[in-house]
Amino acid sequence: MKLYKDEILRSKNKLVNDGISDPTSDQVAMQFVRDYRTGLLSNCDWMSGSDVNMSEEWKTYRQALRDLPASSTPKLDKDNNLTGVEWPTKPQ
């Protein structure tokens, strides 16, 4: 996954706002992973409603997303490609 300058800047600014004055590229990569993962979780929050019977596949997907920061080592290569992250596959 290629990160664009605005995505990198957004992640960097968030880290600076959190008190990290000069974030490393690894910190920026992890912040991007957290933010992107949060968006993916938000897109399927409707599955966790009380009136929806969530399948095991969806439960596994959502848990894998929640575990992603701890189970990956995101890095940005020289071309701003995100490496070290295995995104779970969204169920159909």
mmCIF file of the C-alpha atoms, coordinates in Angstrom:
data_MODEL
# 
_entry.id   MODEL 
# 
loop_
_atom_site.group_PDB 
_atom_site.id 
_atom_site.type_symbol 
_atom_site.label_atom_id 
_atom_site.label_alt_id 
_atom_site.label_comp_id 
_atom_site.label_asym_id 
_atom_site.label_entity_id 
_atom_site.label_seq_id 
_atom_site.pdbx_PDB_ins_code 
_atom_site.Cartn_x 
_atom_site.Cartn_y 
_atom_site.Cartn_z 
_atom_site.occupancy 
_atom_site.B_iso_or_equiv 
_atom_site.pdbx_formal_charge 
_atom_site.auth_seq_id 
_atom_site.auth_comp_id 
_atom_site.auth_asym_id 
_atom_site.auth_atom_id 
_atom_site.pdbx_PDB_model_num 
ATOM 1  C CA . MET A 1 1  ? 0.000   0.000   0.000  1.00 0.00 ? 1  MET A CA 1 
ATOM 2  C CA . LYS A 1 2  ? 1.473   3.328   -1.071 1.00 0.00 ? 2  LYS A CA 1 
ATOM 3  C CA . LEU A 1 3  ? 1.056   6.272   1.274  1.00 0.00 ? 3  LEU A CA 1 
ATOM 4  C CA . TYR A 1 4  ? 0.619   9.667   -0.261 1.00 0.00 ? 4  TYR A CA 1 
ATOM 5  C CA . LYS A 1 5  ? 2.115   12.863  1.071  1.00 0.00 ? 5  LYS A CA 1 
ATOM 6  C CA . ASP A 1 6  ? -1.159  14.036  2.615  1.00 0.00 ? 6  ASP A CA 1 
ATOM 7  C CA . GLU A 1 7  ? -1.573  10.718  4.479  1.00 0.00 ? 7  GLU A CA 1 
ATOM 8  C CA . ILE A 1 8  ? 1.978   10.925  5.794  1.00 0.00 ? 8  ILE A CA 1 
ATOM 9  C CA . LEU A 1 9  ? 1.538   14.552  6.799  1.00 0.00 ? 9  LEU A CA 1 
ATOM 10 C CA . ARG A 1 10 ? -1.778  13.805  8.551  1.00 0.00 ? 10 ARG A CA 1 
ATOM 11 C CA . SER A 1 11 ? -0.182  10.976  10.543 1.00 0.00 ? 11 SER A CA 1 
ATOM 12 C CA . LYS A 1 12 ? 2.883   13.070  11.351 1.00 0.00 ? 12 LYS A CA 1 
ATOM 13 C CA . ASN A 1 13 ? 0.744   16.011  12.508 1.00 0.00 ? 13 ASN A CA 1 
ATOM 14 C CA . LYS A 1 14 ? -1.301  13.749  14.763 1.00 0.00 ? 14 LYS A CA 1 
ATOM 15 C CA . LEU A 1 15 ? 1.885   12.484  16.416 1.00 0.00 ? 15 LEU A CA 1 
ATOM 16 C CA . VAL A 1 16 ? 3.192   16.030  16.856 1.00 0.00 ? 16 VAL A CA 1 
ATOM 17 C CA . ASN A 1 17 ? -0.135  17.026  18.419 1.00 0.00 ? 17 ASN A CA 1 
ATOM 18 C CA . ASP A 1 18 ? 0.280   14.062  20.785 1.00 0.00 ? 18 ASP A CA 1 
ATOM 19 C CA . GLY A 1 19 ? 3.644   15.433  21.934 1.00 0.00 ? 19 GLY A CA 1 
ATOM 20 C CA . ILE A 1 20 ? 6.139   13.663  19.679 1.00 0.00 ? 20 ILE A CA 1 
ATOM 21 C CA . SER A 1 21 ? 8.137   16.591  18.311 1.00 0.00 ? 21 SER A CA 1 
ATOM 22 C CA . ASP A 1 22 ? 10.036  14.781  15.548 1.00 0.00 ? 22 ASP A CA 1 
ATOM 23 C CA . PRO A 1 23 ? 8.293   11.495  14.689 1.00 0.00 ? 23 PRO A CA 1 
ATOM 24 C CA . THR A 1 24 ? 10.279  8.791   12.925 1.00 0.00 ? 24 THR A CA 1 
ATOM 25 C CA . SER A 1 25 ? 9.012   7.189   9.734  1.00 0.00 ? 25 SER A CA 1 
ATOM 26 C CA . ASP A 1 26 ? 8.237   4.022   11.756 1.00 0.00 ? 26 ASP A CA 1 
ATOM 27 C CA . GLN A 1 27 ? 6.063   6.053   14.139 1.00 0.00 ? 27 GLN A CA 1 
ATOM 28 C CA . VAL A 1 28 ? 4.322   7.692   11.185 1.00 0.00 ? 28 VAL A CA 1 
ATOM 29 C CA . ALA A 1 29 ? 3.710   4.266   9.622  1.00 0.00 ? 29 ALA A CA 1 
ATOM 30 C CA . MET A 1 30 ? 2.212   2.919   12.867 1.00 0.00 ? 30 MET A CA 1 
ATOM 31 C CA . GLN A 1 31 ? -0.007  5.976   13.250 1.00 0.00 ? 31 GLN A CA 1 
ATOM 32 C CA . PHE A 1 32 ? -1.266  5.488   9.701  1.00 0.00 ? 32 PHE A CA 1 
ATOM 33 C CA . VAL A 1 33 ? -2.012  1.818   10.441 1.00 0.00 ? 33 VAL A CA 1 
ATOM 34 C CA . ARG A 1 34 ? -3.985  2.773   13.549 1.00 0.00 ? 34 ARG A CA 1 
ATOM 35 C CA . ASP A 1 35 ? -5.966  5.458   11.735 1.00 0.00 ? 35 ASP A CA 1 
ATOM 36 C CA . TYR A 1 36 ? -6.663  3.313   8.671  1.00 0.00 ? 36 TYR A CA 1 
ATOM 37 C CA . ARG A 1 37 ? -7.631  0.374   10.867 1.00 0.00 ? 37 ARG A CA 1 
ATOM 38 C CA . THR A 1 38 ? -10.022 2.599   12.831 1.00 0.00 ? 38 THR A CA 1 
ATOM 39 C CA . GLY A 1 39 ? -11.685 3.590   9.563  1.00 0.00 ? 39 GLY A CA 1 
ATOM 40 C CA . LEU A 1 40 ? -12.085 -0.051  8.536  1.00 0.00 ? 40 LEU A CA 1 
ATOM 41 C CA . LEU A 1 41 ? -13.630 -0.863  11.914 1.00 0.00 ? 41 LEU A CA 1 
ATOM 42 C CA . SER A 1 42 ? -15.977 2.119   11.648 1.00 0.00 ? 42 SER A CA 1 
ATOM 43 C CA . ASN A 1 43 ? -17.123 0.943   8.223  1.00 0.00 ? 43 ASN A CA 1 
ATOM 44 C CA . CYS A 1 44 ? -18.351 -2.323  9.711  1.00 0.00 ? 44 CYS A CA 1 
ATOM 45 C CA . ASP A 1 45 ? -19.605 -1.123  13.101 1.00 0.00 ? 45 ASP A CA 1 
ATOM 46 C CA . TRP A 1 46 ? -23.143 -1.760  11.901 1.00 0.00 ? 46 TRP A CA 1 
ATOM 47 C CA . MET A 1 47 ? -22.315 -5.481  12.109 1.00 0.00 ? 47 MET A CA 1 
ATOM 48 C CA . SER A 1 48 ? -22.014 -5.241  15.882 1.00 0.00 ? 48 SER A CA 1 
ATOM 49 C CA . GLY A 1 49 ? -25.540 -3.887  16.395 1.00 0.00 ? 49 GLY A CA 1 
ATOM 50 C CA . SER A 1 50 ? -27.867 -5.796  18.684 1.00 0.00 ? 50 SER A CA 1 
ATOM 51 C CA . ASP A 1 51 ? -30.246 -6.544  15.807 1.00 0.00 ? 51 ASP A CA 1 
ATOM 52 C CA . VAL A 1 52 ? -27.558 -8.151  13.603 1.00 0.00 ? 52 VAL A CA 1 
ATOM 53 C CA . ASN A 1 53 ? -26.405 -11.738 13.919 1.00 0.00 ? 53 ASN A CA 1 
ATOM 54 C CA . MET A 1 54 ? -22.668 -11.404 13.248 1.00 0.00 ? 54 MET A CA 1 
ATOM 55 C CA . SER A 1 55 ? -21.046 -14.378 11.529 1.00 0.00 ? 55 SER A CA 1 
ATOM 56 C CA . GLU A 1 56 ? -17.845 -15.937 12.814 1.00 0.00 ? 56 GLU A CA 1 
ATOM 57 C CA . GLU A 1 57 ? -16.039 -14.594 9.725  1.00 0.00 ? 57 GLU A CA 1 
ATOM 58 C CA . TRP A 1 58 ? -17.002 -11.019 10.661 1.00 0.00 ? 58 TRP A CA 1 
ATOM 59 C CA . LYS A 1 59 ? -16.041 -11.568 14.291 1.00 0.00 ? 59 LYS A CA 1 
ATOM 60 C CA . THR A 1 60 ? -12.656 -12.901 13.188 1.00 0.00 ? 60 THR A CA 1 
ATOM 61 C CA . TYR A 1 61 ? -12.140 -9.995  10.766 1.00 0.00 ? 61 TYR A CA 1 
ATOM 62 C CA . ARG A 1 62 ? -13.005 -7.362  13.367 1.00 0.00 ? 62 ARG A CA 1 
ATOM 63 C CA . GLN A 1 63 ? -10.755 -9.014  15.963 1.00 0.00 ? 63 GLN A CA 1 
ATOM 64 C CA . ALA A 1 64 ? -7.889  -9.175  13.465 1.00 0.00 ? 64 ALA A CA 1 
ATOM 65 C CA . LEU A 1 65 ? -8.324  -5.440  12.826 1.00 0.00 ? 65 LEU A CA 1 
ATOM 66 C CA . ARG A 1 66 ? -8.280  -4.691  16.556 1.00 0.00 ? 66 ARG A CA 1 
ATOM 67 C CA . ASP A 1 67 ? -5.125  -6.813  16.950 1.00 0.00 ? 67 ASP A CA 1 
ATOM 68 C CA . LEU A 1 68 ? -3.371  -5.267  13.945 1.00 0.00 ? 68 LEU A CA 1 
ATOM 69 C CA . PRO A 1 69 ? -1.160  -2.687  15.691 1.00 0.00 ? 69 PRO A CA 1 
ATOM 70 C CA . ALA A 1 70 ? 0.207   -5.327  18.057 1.00 0.00 ? 70 ALA A CA 1 
ATOM 71 C CA . SER A 1 71 ? 0.638   -7.969  15.348 1.00 0.00 ? 71 SER A CA 1 
ATOM 72 C CA . SER A 1 72 ? 2.468   -5.880  12.748 1.00 0.00 ? 72 SER A CA 1 
ATOM 73 C CA . THR A 1 73 ? 5.683   -3.931  12.318 1.00 0.00 ? 73 THR A CA 1 
ATOM 74 C CA . PRO A 1 74 ? 4.771   -1.190  9.855  1.00 0.00 ? 74 PRO A CA 1 
ATOM 75 C CA . LYS A 1 75 ? 7.526   0.636   8.043  1.00 0.00 ? 75 LYS A CA 1 
ATOM 76 C CA . LEU A 1 76 ? 7.728   3.026   5.114  1.00 0.00 ? 76 LEU A CA 1 
ATOM 77 C CA . ASP A 1 77 ? 10.212  2.175   2.398  1.00 0.00 ? 77 ASP A CA 1 
ATOM 78 C CA . LYS A 1 78 ? 12.048  4.815   0.353  1.00 0.00 ? 78 LYS A CA 1 
ATOM 79 C CA . ASP A 1 79 ? 9.049   5.116   -2.005 1.00 0.00 ? 79 ASP A CA 1 
ATOM 80 C CA . ASN A 1 80 ? 6.562   5.528   0.883  1.00 0.00 ? 80 ASN A CA 1 
ATOM 81 C CA . ASN A 1 81 ? 5.168   2.029   0.470  1.00 0.00 ? 81 ASN A CA 1 
ATOM 82 C CA . LEU A 1 82 ? 3.829   0.611   3.705  1.00 0.00 ? 82 LEU A CA 1 
ATOM 83 C CA . THR A 1 83 ? 5.431   -2.720  4.563  1.00 0.00 ? 83 THR A CA 1 
ATOM 84 C CA . GLY A 1 84 ? 5.209   -5.054  7.543  1.00 0.00 ? 84 GLY A CA 1 
ATOM 85 C CA . VAL A 1 85 ? 1.406   -5.104  7.674  1.00 0.00 ? 85 VAL A CA 1 
ATOM 86 C CA . GLU A 1 86 ? -0.861  -7.959  6.653  1.00 0.00 ? 86 GLU A CA 1 
ATOM 87 C CA . TRP A 1 87 ? -4.359  -6.532  6.366  1.00 0.00 ? 87 TRP A CA 1 
ATOM 88 C CA . PRO A 1 88 ? -7.119  -9.043  7.116  1.00 0.00 ? 88 PRO A CA 1 
ATOM 89 C CA . THR A 1 89 ? -9.506  -9.897  4.315  1.00 0.00 ? 89 THR A CA 1 
ATOM 90 C CA . LYS A 1 90 ? -12.971 -8.417  4.672  1.00 0.00 ? 90 LYS A CA 1 
ATOM 91 C CA . PRO A 1 91 ? -15.728 -11.066 4.568  1.00 0.00 ? 91 PRO A CA 1 
ATOM 92 C CA . GLN A 1 92 ? -18.331 -10.973 1.797  1.00 0.00 ? 92 GLN A CA 1 
# 
